[in-house]
């Protein structure tokens, strides 16, 4: 990969490093990547795809979610679908020179969506498989790593042991190398073992190595020779460990993931952090565990398989069950503390006490909790799965529900849907009807936020039925609110209003002031859509008082945003501007770009209504820039449409046509019929001003067809006006679109 002068030679944008397990693919790739990282100014991305892990391999969608965040995209802006994520990833990497390391891939299909978009980038892939598809279709170069020849294996052994062992003969070293099958992983462990016993004859060490302690099957090894070599070396090194370190090693086989932090290792062993660190120091010194970052460790998958075998043979079923519950409880209660720091108003109130032998992590602030979540998200998903598979169903569904508050703010749809689905089955097996309702609500919210509305409705109706049967009035109101939001999203406004009114009444009766305020805001938004501005404004004033008292900045800002709409509808433009600017002030104080971009469009509507179209255009342009960076296509389209309206006001008709066309294209991609009808209506009006009446008529016709699916007053007003314009009426309106 480098010529004699040290210059990097990259004949292809993709290089595949293949070879058997333990041959050193990852070590080689990481070593080379560290040497040349400065040649890739945009940085490096790394992921272990776990292609041969006992659990499911990491999916391309999960990797893209993480890569997009690593590239600076806020969590809320990560698209839902794999194709959208892959497209955005290619776009974001199109002009960046990146080094991407995809470790332990199983198939070419797992790799393809992760290839960056820039010709100057390089992707390194390691795999036990040859991945011929990447060579044939992507033009990848393949480097096949062979096992060490005998002479090189002996040199490695001698280099590691030379400082402590000077009397070892070449024949004995060759015998030790042969027993390691030329595999670097086995050679490294054997060399450290020999170096640690300087006074013991090498022939005696070799005899120990040949003495198998138990039968071991490594399903991922490619030949019987490799299986024997790995088993001999692992058993030899493991038997030499102090008992505390040996138990720590085998208990790692019960950890739900292959990478773990020091606190999780302590939770497994039921020990202090200091004790766990001492044991892990012994294990890393013996090359049985690798420290991959400060305080974080991982097991090679072959060593993990060996640890699993040892824990099954050494620990009783009851002891294994206790260890699993302890580490899973640690993840549950640490995740509970994280959700409290990350989303205190959306958290699930965990009803299980912390076990006496569990010491969960605590978090002082939002950033520390977010760092923990990002480091552990793979283990959290694995923990939900492991809890369900091992019969800890009470922990499985609760952990899935606890994670909801985090996933919903991170748009982690794939992990959210996966864990929520597991939670439903576990709640049923746990015999908890309340848990089933929570689990259905959890999955329903995941589907709703990822725009899978039919599936979301099924889940929320299932939760509502359980809650009504069990007399859970609070839960009933939560489910009614969820169905109201579905009605609002689908523009079934009467249905939405009915749900919100019912929910407000229940929460008020229960004394749940914040929930009642949330539903008042939802009800007010629905009334604004219906044109009922005065009751909407009154409801929002009441909600605002509650949000301010409770310090709920998100609820306060959103209520102000809708209050600006309601006041504009009542003709109070000064009051509307004050509300819109107050909302934006909250976004600025909280440093929340997502809120700012959304609420800027509300300010733009006020500015247009006041005849300040230049200011409206500026607000929409800022919103477009932020939404494009965030990746929220729907809201980007709304801002583009608003910018187009402002351009029409300013007589910039060609710019207006271009902006409305872009908005319509995105709304069509998002399958949002209501917003698409508005963008087409605006496009038709801009085309009419440009004298392109035939094109305008075509877009009016499509807009009318889309509006046929809506029966609310705003839709009727839009239909009537488009009908007039389409039959020859020249009444082109200026000012806010209805």
C-alpha positions as CSV (number, residue, x, y, z in Angstrom):
1,X,0.0,0.0,0.0
2,X,3.0,2.3,0.0
3,X,6.0,2.4,-2.4
4,X,9.6,2.5,-1.3
5,X,9.5,6.3,-0.9
6,X,6.7,6.1,1.5
7,X,4.0,7.6,-0.8
8,X,0.6,6.0,-0.6
9,X,-0.3,4.0,-3.6
10,X,-4.1,3.4,-3.9
11,X,-5.0,1.7,-7.2
12,X,-8.6,1.6,-6.2
13,X,-11.1,3.4,-4.0
14,X,-11.8,0.1,-2.2
15,X,-9.3,-2.4,-0.8
16,X,-10.5,-5.7,0.7
17,X,-8.2,-7.4,3.2
18,X,-9.2,-11.1,3.5
19,X,-8.0,-14.1,5.4
20,X,-8.9,-16.6,8.0
21,X,-9.9,-15.7,11.6
22,X,-7.0,-14.6,13.7
23,X,-4.7,-13.9,10.8
24,X,-4.3,-10.2,11.6
25,X,-6.6,-8.5,9.1
26,X,-7.9,-5.9,11.6
27,X,-4.5,-5.2,13.1
28,X,-2.9,-4.7,9.7
29,X,-5.8,-2.4,8.5
30,X,-5.7,-0.3,11.7
31,X,-1.9,0.0,11.7
32,X,-1.9,1.2,8.1
33,X,-4.8,3.5,8.6
34,X,-3.1,5.2,11.6
35,X,0.1,5.7,9.5
36,X,-1.7,7.4,6.6
37,X,-4.6,9.2,8.4
38,X,-3.0,12.6,7.8
39,X,-3.4,12.1,4.1
40,X,-7.2,12.1,4.4
41,X,-7.9,15.7,5.6
42,X,-11.7,15.0,6.1
43,X,-10.9,12.4,8.7
44,X,-11.6,8.7,9.2
45,X,-14.7,6.6,9.9
46,X,-14.5,3.2,11.5
47,X,-17.1,0.5,12.3
48,X,-17.0,-3.1,13.3
49,X,-19.7,-4.7,11.2
50,X,-19.6,-7.9,13.3
51,X,-20.1,-10.1,10.3
52,X,-19.2,-13.2,12.2
53,X,-20.6,-12.2,15.6
54,X,-22.9,-14.6,17.5
55,X,-25.5,-11.9,17.4
56,X,-26.9,-10.3,14.2
57,X,-24.4,-8.4,12.1
58,X,-24.6,-4.6,12.1
59,X,-26.9,-3.5,9.3
60,X,-25.9,-0.8,6.8
61,X,-28.8,1.4,8.1
62,X,-27.4,1.3,11.6
63,X,-23.9,2.2,10.4
64,X,-25.1,5.0,8.2
65,X,-27.0,6.5,11.1
66,X,-23.8,6.6,13.1
67,X,-21.6,7.8,10.2
68,X,-24.0,10.7,9.4
69,X,-23.8,11.8,13.0
70,X,-20.0,11.5,13.0
71,X,-20.0,13.7,9.9
72,X,-21.8,16.4,11.8
73,X,-25.5,15.7,11.0
74,X,-27.8,16.3,14.0
75,X,-29.6,13.1,15.1
76,X,-33.0,14.6,14.4
77,X,-32.0,15.1,10.7
78,X,-31.0,11.5,10.0
79,X,-33.4,10.1,7.4
80,X,-35.5,7.0,8.1
81,X,-35.0,4.7,5.1
82,X,-31.8,3.0,4.1
83,X,-31.8,4.5,0.6
84,X,-32.3,8.0,1.9
85,X,-29.5,7.6,4.4
86,X,-27.2,6.2,1.7
87,X,-28.0,9.0,-0.7
88,X,-27.4,11.7,2.0
89,X,-24.2,9.9,3.0
90,X,-22.9,9.9,-0.6
91,X,-23.9,13.6,-0.9
92,X,-22.2,14.6,2.4
93,X,-19.0,12.7,1.4
94,X,-18.9,13.8,-2.3
95,X,-16.3,16.5,-1.8
96,X,-14.5,15.1,1.3
97,X,-11.3,13.0,1.2
98,X,-12.1,10.3,3.8
99,X,-10.6,7.1,5.0
100,X,-13.3,4.6,5.8
101,X,-12.5,1.3,7.6
102,X,-15.2,-1.3,7.5
103,X,-14.0,-4.1,9.8
104,X,-15.3,-7.7,9.8
105,X,-17.7,-7.5,6.9
106,X,-19.9,-10.6,6.1
107,X,-21.1,-9.8,2.6
108,X,-20.7,-7.2,-0.2
109,X,-24.3,-6.1,0.4
110,X,-23.4,-5.0,3.9
111,X,-20.6,-2.9,2.5
112,X,-22.0,-1.2,-0.7
113,X,-24.2,1.4,1.0
114,X,-21.2,2.5,3.1
115,X,-18.9,3.4,0.3
116,X,-18.3,7.2,0.3
117,X,-19.2,9.4,-2.6
118,X,-15.8,11.1,-3.2
119,X,-13.3,9.6,-5.7
120,X,-10.4,10.7,-3.4
121,X,-11.7,8.7,-0.5
122,X,-10.5,5.2,0.3
123,X,-12.5,2.4,1.9
124,X,-10.6,-0.5,3.6
125,X,-12.7,-3.6,4.2
126,X,-11.7,-6.6,6.3
127,X,-13.5,-9.9,5.9
128,X,-13.1,-13.7,6.3
129,X,-14.9,-14.0,3.0
130,X,-13.4,-13.0,-0.4
131,X,-16.3,-10.7,-1.3
132,X,-15.9,-11.2,-5.1
133,X,-18.9,-8.9,-5.7
134,X,-16.9,-5.9,-4.5
135,X,-14.1,-6.8,-6.8
136,X,-16.3,-7.4,-9.8
137,X,-18.7,-4.4,-9.4
138,X,-16.8,-1.8,-7.5
139,X,-13.4,-2.6,-8.9
140,X,-12.0,-3.3,-5.4
141,X,-8.4,-4.6,-5.0
142,X,-8.1,-7.7,-2.8
143,X,-5.2,-8.5,-0.4
144,X,-5.3,-12.0,0.9
145,X,-3.4,-12.5,4.2
146,X,-1.8,-15.9,4.6
147,X,-0.8,-17.4,7.9
148,X,2.8,-16.7,8.9
149,X,5.4,-19.0,7.3
150,X,7.2,-21.1,9.9
151,X,10.4,-18.9,9.7
152,X,8.5,-15.6,10.3
153,X,6.4,-17.2,13.1
154,X,9.6,-18.2,14.9
155,X,11.0,-14.7,14.4
156,X,7.9,-13.2,16.0
157,X,8.1,-15.6,19.0
158,X,11.8,-14.8,19.4
159,X,11.2,-11.0,19.2
160,X,8.6,-11.1,22.0
161,X,10.4,-13.5,24.3
162,X,14.1,-12.4,23.7
163,X,14.2,-10.1,26.7
164,X,13.2,-12.8,29.2
165,X,14.1,-16.1,27.5
166,X,17.6,-16.6,26.0
167,X,17.9,-20.4,26.1
168,X,15.0,-21.4,23.8
169,X,16.3,-23.4,20.8
170,X,15.1,-23.0,17.3
171,X,13.5,-26.4,17.2
172,X,11.4,-25.7,20.2
173,X,10.4,-22.3,18.9
174,X,9.4,-23.9,15.6
175,X,7.3,-26.5,17.5
176,X,5.5,-23.7,19.3
177,X,5.0,-21.8,16.1
178,X,3.5,-24.9,14.5
179,X,1.1,-25.4,17.4
180,X,-0.1,-21.8,16.8
181,X,-0.8,-22.7,13.1
182,X,1.0,-19.5,12.0
183,X,-1.9,-17.4,13.2
184,X,-0.8,-14.0,14.6
185,X,-3.5,-13.9,17.3
186,X,-2.4,-17.3,18.7
187,X,1.3,-16.5,18.3
188,X,1.0,-13.2,20.2
189,X,-0.9,-14.9,23.1
190,X,1.6,-17.8,23.2
191,X,4.6,-15.5,23.1
192,X,3.3,-13.4,26.0
193,X,2.6,-16.6,28.0
194,X,6.2,-17.9,27.4
195,X,7.6,-14.5,28.2
196,X,5.8,-14.5,31.5
197,X,7.4,-17.8,32.5
198,X,11.1,-17.1,32.0
199,X,12.4,-19.9,34.3
200,X,10.2,-22.7,32.8
201,X,11.7,-24.8,30.0
202,X,10.0,-24.1,26.7
203,X,9.5,-27.9,26.2
204,X,7.5,-27.9,29.4
205,X,5.5,-25.0,28.2
206,X,4.8,-26.8,25.0
207,X,3.7,-29.9,26.8
208,X,1.3,-27.7,28.8
209,X,0.0,-26.2,25.6
210,X,-0.7,-29.7,24.1
211,X,-2.7,-30.8,27.2
212,X,-6.2,-29.9,26.2
213,X,-8.4,-29.1,29.2
214,X,-11.7,-29.5,27.3
215,X,-13.2,-30.0,23.9
216,X,-13.8,-26.6,22.2
217,X,-15.5,-25.9,19.0
218,X,-14.9,-22.6,17.3
219,X,-17.5,-22.5,14.6
220,X,-15.9,-19.5,12.9
221,X,-12.5,-21.3,12.4
222,X,-11.9,-22.5,8.9
223,X,-10.0,-25.7,9.4
224,X,-9.5,-28.3,12.1
225,X,-5.9,-27.3,12.4
226,X,-6.9,-23.7,13.1
227,X,-9.5,-24.8,15.6
228,X,-6.9,-26.9,17.5
229,X,-4.3,-24.2,17.4
230,X,-6.7,-21.6,18.8
231,X,-8.0,-23.9,21.5
232,X,-4.6,-25.0,22.7
233,X,-3.3,-21.4,22.9
234,X,-6.4,-19.9,24.5
235,X,-6.6,-22.7,27.1
236,X,-2.9,-22.5,27.9
237,X,-3.1,-18.7,28.5
238,X,-6.4,-18.9,30.4
239,X,-5.1,-21.6,32.8
240,X,-2.2,-19.4,33.7
241,X,-4.5,-16.5,34.9
242,X,-5.1,-15.7,38.6
243,X,-8.5,-16.9,39.5
244,X,-10.0,-13.4,39.8
245,X,-8.8,-12.5,36.3
246,X,-9.9,-15.9,34.9
247,X,-13.4,-15.4,36.3
248,X,-13.6,-11.9,34.9
249,X,-12.6,-13.3,31.5
250,X,-15.2,-16.0,31.4
251,X,-17.9,-13.7,32.7
252,X,-17.2,-11.5,29.7
253,X,-18.8,-14.3,27.7
254,X,-22.1,-13.2,29.3
255,X,-21.8,-9.6,28.2
256,X,-24.4,-8.8,25.5
257,X,-21.9,-7.2,23.2
258,X,-18.3,-7.7,22.1
259,X,-17.1,-4.2,23.2
260,X,-17.7,-3.0,26.8
261,X,-16.7,-0.3,29.3
262,X,-15.0,-0.7,32.6
263,X,-18.2,-0.2,34.6
264,X,-20.0,-2.9,32.7
265,X,-17.1,-5.3,33.4
266,X,-17.4,-4.4,37.1
267,X,-21.2,-5.1,36.9
268,X,-20.6,-8.5,35.4
269,X,-18.3,-9.5,38.2
270,X,-20.1,-7.7,41.0
271,X,-16.9,-5.9,41.9
272,X,-15.6,-2.4,42.3
273,X,-14.2,-0.4,39.4
274,X,-10.7,-0.7,40.8
275,X,-10.9,-4.5,41.1
276,X,-12.3,-4.8,37.6
277,X,-9.5,-2.5,36.2
278,X,-6.8,-4.7,37.8
279,X,-8.3,-7.8,36.3
280,X,-8.6,-6.3,32.9
281,X,-5.0,-5.1,33.1
282,X,-4.0,-8.8,33.6
283,X,-6.2,-9.8,30.6
284,X,-4.9,-7.1,28.3
285,X,-1.3,-8.1,29.3
286,X,-2.1,-11.7,28.3
287,X,-3.7,-10.4,25.0
288,X,-7.0,-12.1,25.9
289,X,-8.7,-8.6,25.9
290,X,-7.9,-5.5,23.9
291,X,-8.2,-2.0,25.3
292,X,-9.6,-0.2,22.2
293,X,-10.0,3.3,23.9
294,X,-9.4,4.6,27.4
295,X,-11.7,2.6,29.7
296,X,-13.2,0.6,26.8
297,X,-12.3,-3.0,25.9
298,X,-13.2,-5.6,23.3
299,X,-12.9,-9.3,22.7
300,X,-11.8,-10.9,19.5
301,X,-14.8,-13.0,18.4
302,X,-12.8,-16.2,18.8
303,X,-11.8,-15.3,22.3
304,X,-15.4,-14.4,23.0
305,X,-16.5,-17.8,21.9
306,X,-13.9,-19.3,24.2
307,X,-15.1,-17.2,27.1
308,X,-18.7,-18.4,26.5
309,X,-17.5,-22.0,26.5
310,X,-15.6,-21.5,29.8
311,X,-18.4,-19.8,31.6
312,X,-20.9,-22.5,30.6
313,X,-18.5,-25.2,31.9
314,X,-17.4,-23.4,35.0
315,X,-20.4,-21.4,36.4
316,X,-23.6,-23.0,37.4
317,X,-26.8,-22.2,35.5
318,X,-28.0,-20.2,38.6
319,X,-24.8,-18.3,38.8
320,X,-24.9,-17.4,35.1
321,X,-28.5,-16.3,35.5
322,X,-27.5,-14.0,38.4
323,X,-24.6,-12.5,36.4
324,X,-26.9,-11.8,33.4
325,X,-29.5,-10.1,35.5
326,X,-26.9,-8.0,37.3
327,X,-25.4,-6.7,34.1
328,X,-28.7,-6.2,32.3
329,X,-30.0,-4.4,35.4
330,X,-26.9,-2.2,35.3
331,X,-27.7,-1.3,31.7
332,X,-31.4,-0.7,32.5
333,X,-30.8,1.6,35.5
334,X,-27.9,3.5,33.8
335,X,-30.1,4.0,30.7
336,X,-32.8,5.3,33.1
337,X,-30.3,7.8,34.5
338,X,-29.3,8.8,30.9
339,X,-32.9,9.3,29.8
340,X,-33.4,11.6,32.8
341,X,-30.5,13.8,31.7
342,X,-31.4,13.6,28.0
343,X,-35.2,14.0,27.9
344,X,-36.5,14.6,31.4
345,X,-40.0,15.6,30.2
346,X,-40.3,12.5,27.9
347,X,-38.8,9.9,30.3
348,X,-40.6,6.7,31.3
349,X,-40.9,6.4,35.1
350,X,-39.1,3.2,35.8
351,X,-40.9,1.1,38.4
352,X,-38.1,-1.3,39.3
353,X,-35.7,-0.4,42.2
354,X,-32.0,-0.6,41.7
355,X,-30.8,-4.0,42.9
356,X,-28.5,-4.0,45.9
357,X,-25.5,-5.4,43.9
358,X,-25.9,-2.9,41.0
359,X,-24.2,0.5,40.9
360,X,-25.5,2.3,37.8
361,X,-23.7,5.3,36.3
362,X,-25.1,8.8,37.1
363,X,-24.9,11.8,34.7
364,X,-24.4,15.4,35.6
365,X,-25.6,16.9,32.3
366,X,-26.9,16.3,28.8
367,X,-23.5,16.0,27.1
368,X,-22.2,13.3,29.4
369,X,-25.3,11.2,29.1
370,X,-25.3,11.6,25.3
371,X,-21.6,10.4,25.1
372,X,-22.5,7.3,27.1
373,X,-25.5,6.6,24.9
374,X,-23.5,6.9,21.7
375,X,-20.7,4.6,23.1
376,X,-23.2,2.0,24.4
377,X,-26.1,2.1,21.8
378,X,-25.0,-1.2,20.3
379,X,-24.8,-2.9,23.7
380,X,-28.2,-1.4,24.7
381,X,-29.9,-3.0,21.7
382,X,-28.0,-6.2,22.4
383,X,-29.1,-6.1,26.0
384,X,-32.8,-5.9,25.1
385,X,-32.3,-8.9,22.8
386,X,-30.3,-10.8,25.4
387,X,-32.8,-10.1,28.1
388,X,-35.6,-11.5,26.0
389,X,-33.6,-14.6,24.9
390,X,-32.5,-15.5,28.4
391,X,-36.0,-15.1,30.0
392,X,-35.4,-11.8,31.7
393,X,-38.6,-10.4,30.2
394,X,-39.3,-7.9,33.0
395,X,-36.0,-6.3,32.1
396,X,-36.3,-6.6,28.4
397,X,-39.6,-4.6,27.9
398,X,-38.6,-2.0,30.5
399,X,-35.3,-1.3,28.9
400,X,-36.9,-1.0,25.5
401,X,-39.4,1.5,26.9
402,X,-36.7,3.4,28.8
403,X,-34.7,3.8,25.6
404,X,-37.8,5.4,23.9
405,X,-37.1,8.8,25.4
406,X,-33.5,8.7,24.0
407,X,-34.3,7.1,20.6
408,X,-37.1,9.7,19.9
409,X,-34.7,12.6,20.3
410,X,-32.0,10.9,18.2
411,X,-34.3,9.6,15.4
412,X,-32.7,6.2,15.9
413,X,-35.5,4.5,14.1
414,X,-34.0,1.1,13.3
415,X,-32.8,0.5,16.8
416,X,-36.0,1.9,18.2
417,X,-38.3,-0.4,16.1
418,X,-36.1,-3.4,16.8
419,X,-36.1,-3.0,20.6
420,X,-39.8,-1.9,20.8
421,X,-40.8,-5.0,18.9
422,X,-38.9,-7.2,21.3
423,X,-40.5,-5.4,24.2
424,X,-44.0,-6.3,23.1
425,X,-43.2,-10.0,23.1
426,X,-41.4,-9.8,26.5
427,X,-44.2,-7.8,28.1
428,X,-46.7,-10.4,27.1
429,X,-44.4,-13.2,28.5
430,X,-43.9,-11.2,31.7
431,X,-47.7,-11.2,32.2
432,X,-47.7,-7.4,32.5
433,X,-50.8,-5.8,30.9
434,X,-49.5,-2.3,31.7
435,X,-46.1,-3.3,30.2
436,X,-47.8,-4.5,27.0
437,X,-49.6,-1.2,26.7
438,X,-46.3,0.7,27.2
439,X,-44.6,-1.6,24.7
440,X,-47.3,-1.0,22.0
441,X,-47.1,2.7,22.7
442,X,-43.3,2.6,22.3
443,X,-43.5,0.8,18.9
444,X,-46.4,3.1,17.8
445,X,-44.3,6.2,18.5
446,X,-41.4,4.7,16.6
447,X,-43.6,4.1,13.6
448,X,-45.2,7.5,13.8
449,X,-41.9,9.4,14.0
450,X,-40.6,7.3,11.0
451,X,-43.9,8.1,9.1
452,X,-45.2,4.6,9.0
453,X,-48.7,5.8,10.0
454,X,-50.8,2.7,9.4
455,X,-48.6,0.6,11.6
456,X,-48.5,3.4,14.2
457,X,-52.3,3.4,14.4
458,X,-52.4,-0.3,14.9
459,X,-50.0,-0.1,17.9
460,X,-51.7,2.9,19.5
461,X,-55.2,1.3,19.2
462,X,-53.8,-1.9,20.8
463,X,-52.4,0.2,23.7
464,X,-55.6,2.1,24.1
465,X,-57.7,-1.1,24.2
466,X,-55.5,-2.6,27.0
467,X,-55.6,0.7,29.0
468,X,-59.3,1.0,28.8
469,X,-59.7,-2.6,29.9
470,X,-57.4,-2.2,32.9
471,X,-58.8,1.2,33.9
472,X,-55.6,3.1,33.3
473,X,-57.0,6.6,32.6
474,X,-53.6,8.3,32.4
475,X,-52.5,5.7,29.8
476,X,-55.8,6.0,28.0
477,X,-55.3,9.8,27.6
478,X,-51.7,9.2,26.3
479,X,-53.1,6.8,23.7
480,X,-55.9,9.2,22.7
481,X,-53.3,12.0,22.2
482,X,-51.3,9.7,20.0
483,X,-54.3,9.0,17.8
484,X,-55.0,12.7,17.7
485,X,-51.5,13.3,16.4
486,X,-52.1,10.7,13.7
487,X,-55.3,12.5,12.7
488,X,-53.5,15.8,12.6
489,X,-50.7,14.3,10.4
490,X,-53.3,12.8,8.1
491,X,-55.3,16.0,8.1
492,X,-58.4,14.3,9.6
493,X,-58.9,17.5,11.6
494,X,-62.3,16.7,13.2
495,X,-61.0,13.4,14.4
496,X,-57.8,15.0,15.8
497,X,-59.8,17.7,17.6
498,X,-62.1,15.1,19.2
499,X,-59.1,13.1,20.4
500,X,-57.3,16.1,21.9
501,X,-60.4,17.5,23.6
502,X,-61.0,14.1,25.2
503,X,-57.4,13.8,26.3
504,X,-57.3,17.3,27.8
505,X,-60.4,16.5,29.9
506,X,-58.8,13.3,31.3
507,X,-55.5,14.9,32.1
508,X,-57.2,17.9,33.7
509,X,-59.3,15.5,35.8
510,X,-56.1,13.7,36.9
511,X,-54.3,16.9,37.7
512,X,-51.6,16.2,35.1
513,X,-50.9,19.9,34.2
514,X,-48.0,19.4,31.8
515,X,-49.8,16.7,29.8
516,X,-53.0,18.8,29.7
517,X,-50.9,21.8,28.4
518,X,-49.3,19.6,25.7
519,X,-52.7,18.5,24.5
520,X,-54.0,22.1,24.6
521,X,-51.1,23.0,22.3
522,X,-52.0,20.1,20.0
523,X,-55.7,21.1,20.1
524,X,-54.7,24.7,19.3
525,X,-52.7,23.6,16.2
526,X,-55.7,21.7,15.0
527,X,-58.0,24.7,15.5
528,X,-55.6,26.9,13.6
529,X,-55.8,24.4,10.7
530,X,-59.6,24.7,10.9
531,X,-59.5,28.5,11.1
532,X,-60.8,28.7,14.7
533,X,-58.1,31.2,15.7
534,X,-59.7,32.7,18.9
535,X,-60.2,29.5,20.9
536,X,-56.7,28.4,19.6
537,X,-55.1,31.6,21.0
538,X,-57.0,31.2,24.4
539,X,-55.8,27.6,24.7
540,X,-52.2,28.5,23.9
541,X,-52.2,31.3,26.5
542,X,-53.2,28.7,29.2
543,X,-50.7,26.2,28.0
544,X,-47.9,28.8,28.0
545,X,-48.5,29.6,31.6
546,X,-48.0,25.9,32.6
547,X,-44.9,25.4,30.4
548,X,-43.3,28.5,31.8
549,X,-44.0,27.5,35.4
550,X,-42.5,24.0,34.8
551,X,-39.5,25.3,32.8
552,X,-40.4,23.2,29.7
553,X,-38.6,25.3,27.1
554,X,-39.6,23.0,24.2
555,X,-43.3,23.2,25.1
556,X,-43.1,26.9,25.6
557,X,-41.4,27.6,22.3
558,X,-43.8,25.4,20.3
559,X,-46.8,27.0,22.0
560,X,-45.4,30.5,21.1
561,X,-45.0,29.3,17.5
562,X,-48.6,28.3,17.2
563,X,-49.7,31.4,19.1
564,X,-48.0,33.5,16.4
565,X,-50.2,31.6,13.8
566,X,-53.4,32.2,15.8
567,X,-52.7,35.9,16.4
568,X,-51.9,36.3,12.7
569,X,-55.3,34.7,11.9
570,X,-57.0,37.2,14.2
571,X,-55.3,40.1,12.4
572,X,-53.0,41.0,15.4
573,X,-49.7,41.2,13.5
574,X,-47.8,42.9,16.2
575,X,-48.8,40.2,18.7
576,X,-48.0,37.5,16.1
577,X,-44.5,38.9,15.6
578,X,-43.9,39.1,19.3
579,X,-44.8,35.5,19.8
580,X,-42.7,34.3,16.8
581,X,-39.7,36.3,18.0
582,X,-40.1,35.0,21.6
583,X,-40.1,31.4,20.2
584,X,-36.9,32.1,18.2
585,X,-35.3,33.6,21.3
586,X,-35.8,30.3,23.1
587,X,-34.2,28.4,20.2
588,X,-31.2,30.7,20.3
589,X,-30.9,30.5,24.1
590,X,-31.0,26.7,23.9
591,X,-28.7,26.5,20.9
592,X,-31.3,24.4,19.1
593,X,-31.0,24.7,15.3
594,X,-34.0,22.3,14.7
595,X,-36.4,24.6,16.6
596,X,-35.0,27.7,15.0
597,X,-35.4,26.5,11.5
598,X,-39.0,25.4,12.1
599,X,-40.1,28.5,13.9
600,X,-38.4,30.9,11.3
601,X,-41.1,29.9,8.8
602,X,-43.7,31.1,11.3
603,X,-42.0,34.5,11.5
604,X,-41.9,34.6,7.7
605,X,-45.7,34.2,7.5
606,X,-46.0,37.2,9.8
607,X,-43.6,39.3,7.8
608,X,-45.4,38.6,4.5
609,X,-48.8,39.4,6.1
610,X,-47.3,42.8,7.2
611,X,-46.0,43.5,3.7
612,X,-42.3,42.9,4.7
613,X,-41.6,40.3,2.0
614,X,-37.8,41.0,1.9
615,X,-37.6,40.1,5.6
616,X,-39.8,37.1,5.0
617,X,-37.5,35.9,2.2
618,X,-34.5,36.2,4.5
619,X,-36.2,34.2,7.3
620,X,-37.1,31.4,4.8
621,X,-33.7,31.3,3.3
622,X,-32.1,30.9,6.7
623,X,-34.6,28.1,7.4
624,X,-33.8,26.4,4.1
625,X,-30.1,26.5,4.9
626,X,-30.6,24.9,8.4
627,X,-33.1,22.3,7.3
628,X,-30.8,21.3,4.4
629,X,-28.0,20.9,6.8
630,X,-30.2,19.0,9.2
631,X,-31.6,16.8,6.5
632,X,-35.3,17.4,7.2
633,X,-36.6,17.2,3.7
634,X,-40.2,18.0,4.5
635,X,-39.5,21.1,6.4
636,X,-36.9,22.2,3.9
637,X,-39.7,22.0,1.2
638,X,-42.0,24.1,3.4
639,X,-39.3,26.8,3.8
640,X,-38.6,26.7,0.0
641,X,-42.3,27.2,-0.7
642,X,-42.4,30.2,1.7
643,X,-39.3,31.7,0.0
644,X,-41.1,31.3,-3.3
645,X,-44.1,33.2,-2.1
646,X,-41.9,36.0,-0.9
647,X,-40.2,36.2,-4.3
648,X,-43.6,36.4,-6.0
649,X,-44.4,39.4,-3.7
650,X,-41.1,41.0,-4.8
651,X,-41.8,40.5,-8.5
652,X,-39.0,37.9,-8.8
653,X,-41.2,35.5,-10.7
654,X,-38.5,33.3,-12.2
655,X,-37.0,32.7,-8.7
656,X,-40.5,32.0,-7.4
657,X,-41.1,29.3,-10.1
658,X,-37.7,27.6,-9.3
659,X,-38.4,27.6,-5.5
660,X,-42.0,26.3,-5.9
661,X,-40.8,23.6,-8.3
662,X,-38.2,22.4,-5.8
663,X,-40.7,22.4,-2.9
664,X,-43.2,20.4,-5.0
665,X,-40.6,17.9,-5.9
666,X,-39.6,17.3,-2.3
667,X,-43.2,17.1,-1.0
668,X,-43.9,14.6,-3.8
669,X,-41.0,12.5,-2.6
670,X,-42.3,12.7,0.9
671,X,-45.8,11.6,-0.3
672,X,-47.3,14.6,1.6
673,X,-50.5,15.3,-0.4
674,X,-51.6,18.4,1.5
675,X,-48.3,20.2,1.3
676,X,-47.9,19.1,-2.3
677,X,-51.2,20.6,-3.2
678,X,-50.1,24.0,-1.7
679,X,-46.8,24.0,-3.5
680,X,-48.5,23.2,-6.8
681,X,-51.0,25.9,-6.2
682,X,-48.2,28.4,-5.6
683,X,-46.3,27.2,-8.6
684,X,-49.4,27.6,-10.8
685,X,-49.8,31.2,-9.6
686,X,-46.2,32.0,-10.3
687,X,-46.5,30.5,-13.8
688,X,-49.6,32.4,-14.4
689,X,-47.8,35.7,-13.6
690,X,-45.1,34.6,-16.0
691,X,-47.7,34.1,-18.8
692,X,-47.2,30.4,-18.9
693,X,-50.9,29.6,-18.4
694,X,-51.0,26.2,-20.0
695,X,-48.4,24.9,-17.5
696,X,-50.2,26.7,-14.7
697,X,-53.5,25.0,-15.6
698,X,-51.8,21.6,-15.5
699,X,-50.5,22.2,-11.9
700,X,-53.9,23.5,-10.8
701,X,-55.6,20.4,-12.1
702,X,-53.2,18.2,-10.1
703,X,-53.6,20.3,-7.0
704,X,-57.4,20.0,-7.2
705,X,-57.2,16.3,-7.6
706,X,-55.0,16.1,-4.4
707,X,-57.4,18.3,-2.5
708,X,-60.3,16.0,-3.2
709,X,-59.1,13.9,-0.2
710,X,-59.6,16.7,2.3
711,X,-62.9,18.0,3.7
712,X,-61.8,20.8,6.1
713,X,-62.6,24.5,5.6
714,X,-59.1,25.4,4.5
715,X,-59.1,22.7,1.9
716,X,-62.5,23.9,0.7
717,X,-61.3,27.5,0.4
718,X,-58.2,26.4,-1.5
719,X,-60.3,24.3,-3.9
720,X,-62.7,27.1,-4.6
721,X,-60.0,29.6,-5.3
722,X,-58.0,27.2,-7.6
723,X,-61.2,26.4,-9.4
724,X,-61.8,30.1,-10.1
725,X,-58.3,30.6,-11.4
726,X,-58.4,27.5,-13.4
727,X,-61.6,28.6,-15.3
728,X,-60.1,31.9,-16.4
729,X,-60.3,33.9,-13.2
730,X,-57.3,36.3,-13.0
731,X,-57.6,36.9,-9.3
732,X,-54.0,36.2,-8.4
733,X,-53.7,36.7,-4.6
734,X,-50.8,38.4,-2.9
735,X,-50.2,37.8,0.8
736,X,-50.2,34.6,2.9
737,X,-51.6,31.5,1.3
738,X,-54.6,30.1,3.1
